[in-house]
């Protein structure tokens, strides 16, 4: 399939409506094919990236109590990391 690896264990899967944001939790079916958990359906790649950003930020902020300034740094760093990953894959990043 034409899955696009985003960051960490997140992938974008093109579908007829746009993209599915999916996460690889290491599960496989009986035949040994990877099973991805669906995070959400998005109408465009940009929407997929913003959903990814929200999810990853939520995940990172869950790991502890942060001051607002630290939380904002995590959000910024996450956005940068995603941007780098997309640019490395030759994608445009104009979000």
C-alpha positions in Angstrom: 0.0 0.0 0.0 1.1 3.6 -0.4 1.4 4.3 3.3 3.3 7.4 4.2 5.4 7.1 7.4 5.0 10.3 9.4 6.8 10.3 12.7 7.2 7.6 15.4 4.7 4.9 14.7 2.2 7.1 12.8 1.3 6.6 9.2 -1.0 8.3 6.6 -2.9 5.9 4.4 -4.4 7.4 1.3 -8.1 6.4 0.7 -10.8 7.4 -1.7 -11.9 10.2 0.7 -8.5 11.6 1.5 -6.3 10.0 4.2 -6.6 7.8 7.2 -4.2 8.6 10.1 -3.1 5.3 11.6 -0.8 4.1 14.3 1.2 0.9 14.4 0.9 -0.7 17.8 2.8 -3.8 16.8 -0.3 -5.9 16.1 -0.6 -8.5 13.3 -3.4 -10.6 11.9 -3.3 -14.4 11.6 -1.4 -14.1 8.3 1.2 -11.9 10.0 0.2 -8.7 8.2 0.5 -5.6 10.3 -2.8 -4.2 11.6 -2.9 -0.5 12.1 -5.2 1.3 14.6 -7.2 4.1 12.9 -6.8 7.4 14.7 -9.0 9.4 12.3 -10.1 10.1 8.8 -9.0 13.3 7.1 -10.1 15.0 3.9 -6.6 16.2 3.0 -2.9 15.7 3.9 -2.9 19.0 5.8 -5.8 17.8 8.0 -3.9 14.6 8.5 -0.8 16.5 9.7 -2.8 18.7 12.1 -4.5 15.6 13.6 -1.1 13.9 13.9 0.2 17.0 15.7 -2.7 17.1 18.1 -2.3 13.3 18.9 1.4 13.4 19.4 1.3 16.5 21.5 -1.5 15.0 23.7 0.6 11.9 24.1 3.7 13.8 25.0 1.8 16.0 27.5 0.2 13.1 29.2 3.6 11.9 30.4 3.8 14.5 33.1 2.7 17.7 34.6 4.2 20.6 32.7 4.3 24.4 33.2 2.6 26.2 30.4 5.9 27.3 29.0 7.2 23.7 28.9 4.0 22.6 27.3 4.3 25.2 24.6 7.9 24.1 23.9 6.7 20.5 23.5 4.0 21.7 21.1 6.5 23.7 19.1 9.1 21.0 19.0 6.5 18.5 17.9 5.4 20.7 15.1 9.0 21.2 14.0 9.7 17.5 14.1 6.7 16.7 11.9 7.7 19.5 9.5 11.2 18.0 9.2 9.8 14.6 8.6 7.5 15.7 5.8 10.2 17.9 4.2 12.6 15.0 4.3 10.1 12.9 2.3 9.9 15.5 -0.3 6.5 16.7 0.7 5.4 20.3 0.8 4.6 21.5 4.3 2.5 24.6 4.3 0.4 24.3 7.4 
